[in-house]
Amino acid sequence: MSSIQQGLLITAIGMGLVFAVIIFLWGLMALMMKVTSNEKKFDRQNTPIEEIDVPLVPEMQVAEGQRRAAAAAVAVEAAIAASFIRHSKTREGNRMGGLSPWQVVHRLRQLQQKNSRG
């Protein structure tokens, strides 16, 4: 058996063992979930669903409307800020010729070293 064949065999055995252990642990976790879960299963078809069309407290409805309006305002402001940041980054990229600040610093350092050599 050549050294390449031996290496491939060891690799295949190692990968097989890794996957076998992963599958074993997966099965062990599934078994532990079934054994230790205290979930009571019930039939949803037999439980009556009560629908209430009238709001319980009108003040809560007003407060919920205010919360939703505030959340919408925050979302709009976040979108505007993200758009502003995106546009300002593209403007900066055009000013620097598409170079990142990291590239600018290193190119300036190279120019300074070139001039200092004489």
CYANA upper distance limits for C-alpha pairs under 8 A (distance plus 0.5 A):
  1 MET  CA      5 GLN  CA      6.77
  1 MET  CA      6 GLN  CA      7.03
  2 SER  CA      6 GLN  CA      6.71
  3 SER  CA      7 GLY  CA      6.54
  4 ILE  CA      8 LEU  CA      6.67
  5 GLN  CA      9 LEU  CA      6.61
  6 GLN  CA     10 ILE  CA      6.72
  7 GLY  CA     11 THR  CA      6.60
  8 LEU  CA     12 ALA  CA      6.57
  9 LEU  CA     13 ILE  CA      6.66
 10 ILE  CA     14 GLY  CA      6.57
 11 THR  CA     15 MET  CA      6.61
 12 ALA  CA     16 GLY  CA      6.47
 13 ILE  CA     17 LEU  CA      6.62
 14 GLY  CA     18 VAL  CA      6.76
 15 MET  CA     19 PHE  CA      6.78
 16 GLY  CA     20 ALA  CA      6.52
 17 LEU  CA     21 VAL  CA      6.61
 18 VAL  CA     22 ILE  CA      6.75
 19 PHE  CA     23 ILE  CA      6.65
 20 ALA  CA     24 PHE  CA      6.59
 21 VAL  CA     25 LEU  CA      6.59
 22 ILE  CA     26 TRP  CA      6.64
 23 ILE  CA     27 GLY  CA      6.71
 24 PHE  CA     28 LEU  CA      6.62
 25 LEU  CA     29 MET  CA      6.59
 26 TRP  CA     30 ALA  CA      6.77
 27 GLY  CA     31 LEU  CA      6.63
 28 LEU  CA     32 MET  CA      6.65
 29 MET  CA     33 MET  CA      6.66
 30 ALA  CA     34 LYS  CA      6.88
 31 LEU  CA     35 VAL  CA      6.70
 32 MET  CA     36 THR  CA      6.34
 33 MET  CA     37 SER  CA      6.05
 43 ASP  CA     47 THR  CA      7.57
 55 PRO  CA     61 GLN  CA      7.76
 57 VAL  CA     61 GLN  CA      7.33
 58 PRO  CA     62 VAL  CA      7.05
 59 GLU  CA     63 ALA  CA      6.73
 60 MET  CA     64 GLU  CA      6.48
 61 GLN  CA     65 GLY  CA      6.72
 62 VAL  CA     66 GLN  CA      6.79
 63 ALA  CA     67 ARG  CA      6.68
 64 GLU  CA     68 ARG  CA      6.67
 65 GLY  CA     69 ALA  CA      6.67
 66 GLN  CA     70 ALA  CA      6.64
 67 ARG  CA     71 ALA  CA      6.62
 68 ARG  CA     72 ALA  CA      6.61
 69 ALA  CA     73 ALA  CA      6.67
 70 ALA  CA     74 VAL  CA      6.72
 71 ALA  CA     75 ALA  CA      6.68
 72 ALA  CA     76 VAL  CA      6.68
 73 ALA  CA     77 GLU  CA      6.67
 74 VAL  CA     78 ALA  CA      6.60
 75 ALA  CA     79 ALA  CA      6.69
 76 VAL  CA     80 ILE  CA      6.69
 77 GLU  CA     81 ALA  CA      6.61
 78 ALA  CA     82 ALA  CA      6.58
 79 ALA  CA     83 SER  CA      6.61
 80 ILE  CA     84 PHE  CA      6.64
 81 ALA  CA     85 ILE  CA      6.65
 82 ALA  CA     86 ARG  CA      6.60
 83 SER  CA     87 HIS  CA      6.66
 84 PHE  CA     88 SER  CA      6.57
 85 ILE  CA     89 LYS  CA      6.63
 86 ARG  CA     90 THR  CA      6.97
 87 HIS  CA     91 ARG  CA      6.84
 88 SER  CA     92 GLU  CA      6.70
 89 LYS  CA     93 GLY  CA      6.62
 90 THR  CA     94 ASN  CA      6.77
 91 ARG  CA     95 ARG  CA      6.84
 92 GLU  CA     96 MET  CA      6.82
 93 GLY  CA     97 GLY  CA      6.58
 93 GLY  CA     98 GLY  CA      5.11
 93 GLY  CA     99 LEU  CA      7.00
 93 GLY  CA    100 SER  CA      7.89
 94 ASN  CA     98 GLY  CA      6.22
 96 MET  CA    100 SER  CA      8.19
 99 LEU  CA    103 GLN  CA      6.49
 99 LEU  CA    104 VAL  CA      6.93
100 SER  CA    104 VAL  CA      6.89
101 PRO  CA    105 VAL  CA      6.75
102 TRP  CA    106 HIS  CA      6.92
103 GLN  CA    107 ARG  CA      6.56
104 VAL  CA    108 LEU  CA      6.60
105 VAL  CA    109 ARG  CA      6.70
106 HIS  CA    110 GLN  CA      6.73
107 ARG  CA    111 LEU  CA      6.78
108 LEU  CA    112 GLN  CA      6.71
109 ARG  CA    113 GLN  CA      6.73
110 GLN  CA    114 LYS  CA      6.64
111 LEU  CA    115 ASN  CA      6.77
112 GLN  CA    116 SER  CA      6.65
113 GLN  CA    117 ARG  CA      6.84
114 LYS  CA    118 GLY  CA      8.05
